[in-house]
Amino acid sequence: MAKKLDDMIAALPAKRRAKIVRRAQELASLKDLRQAVEQTQEELATAFGVGQDSISRLEQRSDMLISTLRRYVESMGGTLELVAQFPNRPPVVIDHLGAVEAKGRGAKAKRTTHAQGVAA
């Protein structure tokens, strides 16, 4: 069973925790994020439920679904927050985009009835 990110970080010495926080603020890629929490591709793949090769390909992508990114982050024990920032306005946190609930609604909307053969 994979450890939660918070538990892993809490077990580290204060100096190491501070270094992780500073480094997390400088991250540029998914690989950087994974390495900052000191997980291998194999460990993340096990938590994510895929093969190591899938994690390698995912880390090289420049574009992906928000739901995929959310699962990647959650597999490391983290959470993903999407924030829209506009000039002269406070930031807006976008909830439920890419969440599992949205996936269920989309699947229902695409379902067809057998009798009519049209989208429900």
N, C-alpha and C positions, 0 to 999 in steps of 0.2 A: 504494500500500500504506500502510495506517495505521501511524503510529508507536506504539510501546508507551509507555504512561504513564510508566513508570520512566525510559525514555530521554529523554523530553521534559522531565521534571522535573530529571533529572541535568544536562541541558544549561543549565539556568537558573542565574543567580547565586545565591549562598547566601541573600541577603536575600529574594529572590523565592521560593525554595524554602520558607523558614521561614514566609512569609506564606501560601503554599498549604497548608502543614500546619495552621496555625492556623485558616484558613478552612474546611478540610475537617472540622474538629472541630465547626464551627458549622452545618453544612449542614442544611437542612430539606426540600429537595425534589430531585427528579431534575434539574430545570432548574439548580438551584444547583450540583449535582455536575458537570454538563456544563460550566457556565460556569467553575467552579473549575479545570478542566483546559484551559480556553480552547479548547473545541471548539464549532463551530456545529452547528445541527441538521442541516445538509446534510452536514457531515463525518461526524457520528455515523451518519447514515442510510446513508451509503456503507459504513462499516465494519459496520453492523448488517445491511446487505443489504435495506433497505426504502426507501421514499420519505420525504422530509422531513416530509410531512404525517403519516405514521405516528409519527414521533418527537414531533411536536407533540401529537398525541392521547395518546400514552403518557405524556408529562410532565404532562398534565392529569388523569390517572387517579388515583383515591385507592386503588384496589385492583387487583392484578394477580397473575399466577402468579409463583411464585418463579423458575421457569425463564426467564420473560421478563425479570425484573429481573436475573438472572444474566447473560443475553445482553447486556442494556443496559450493565452495568458492564464486562463483558469486551470489548465493542466499543470501550470507551475505554482498554483495556489494563489494567484493574484486575481484582481478584478479589472475589467476594462471599462473606462469611462470615456464617453465621446462628448466633447465640449465644443460648442459653436461660439466663436468670439466675433463681435461686431464693434466697429468704432462707436464710441460714446454710449455704449450699452454694457450692462453687466453680462458676464458669460452665461450661456444657457447650456445646461446639461441635457443631452438627448437620451431619454430613457427608452427602453424596449426595442431599439433598433438592432436587429441582428440577434435578438433574444429567442429562446426556444419557443415561447408563446407565439411569436410572429410567424414562425415556421408552420405551426399548426394551423393558423388562420389561412395562410396562403394555400396550404394543401387542400383545405376544405373548399376554398373558393374555386379551385381548379377541377374539383370532382364533377363528373358528369353523371346524369341519370341514365339508366339503361333504357327506359321507355322513350325518352325524348332525344337522347343523344346530344344534349346541349349542356353547356357549363351551368352548374348550379349556382 
